[in-house]
């Protein structure tokens, strides 16, 4: 029986890895790639090195390495670098919390930005990463991504408890745990403390608004996709009410929520905020996006009449219409940005079908949020 050439074995193993990844069997895919690399290393007389973590992120064919419709990688060509997507644990208040961390390849010399991504109900870090495509953008632009995981013990549907008073203020509940986790990752990985951001979808978007405004000394900007303003509800029944129609006590003239017991305290500084919301969202009413913006502008010091508002009508590459409203100060510094995606429901705009709650037709919320984030420079400790 003829021996199969090493480069052919490599290609076969990588095809297996692609098939397993598409089936969601990431641990088996990791093992297949490990076997492939070990075989190539052995053939070259080099020691092999194991992957860290139980799972990894496979990007969508930037090199053709895993693509069945792309030319196979030449045996003598260097393998493309890939970032590390690892399972991690963090203990806070005696509770062990799970999270995943994505570190882009070849970005170890300088302090990198950090983006904290809070998933929605019924989602998890892997699902959210796949749907938003945030890891691929991290490779392109050079930043670290932190995906905290909500446990079913804390909420049976995996929702962040944005509607409970205990989780709406600094130093308490989930905001305190998320802030502590963020600081831990910043210290462990040498993150640029001026460029730390938080974003989320739905319940994750609501919690992103809470955390950013409870900890403006940590987060330089926030992204709220299909979410709700902090302090919008104080119970499950109130949560369903505001999800259906928005909070009744929010006014653009007053700039946000009336004071609620347990709600996030007034921020030391206003956190620049970008909002995405579909105008046909039947899960979280679009009025909530308007209220997030109103509240963000209400926290800005100074005279409102000196602010400027710019409105742009546009069409995404796939034909989805949107309205973009930019609020800035007289110096042109961004205060808030509101994207209304016309015809879109409760889904991440421009997202990928590999994840849940995504709408591929809309403008790219992931890229637009990063553009907005990286234009901000926070002042740690302010």
Secondary structure, DSSP 8 states (H G I E B T S, - for coil): -----HHHHHHHHHHHHHHHHHTT-HHHHHHHHHHHHHHHHHHTT------SSS-----S-SSSSS-TTS----TTS------EEEEEEEEETTEEEEEEEEE-TT--SS--EEEEEE--TT--HHHHHHHHTHHHHHHHHTEEEEEE---TTT-TT----TTSGGGSSTTSHHHHHHHHHHHHHHHHHT--TT-EEEEEETHHHHHHHHHHHH-TTT-SEEEEES---TTS-SSHHHHHHHHHH--TT-BTTTTB----TT-----SS--EEEEEEETT-SSS-THHHHHHHHHHHHT--S-GGG-EEEEEEEE-TTS-EEEEEEEE-TT--EEEEEEEETT--SSEET--TTSSSEETTS--HHHHHHHHHHT----TT-
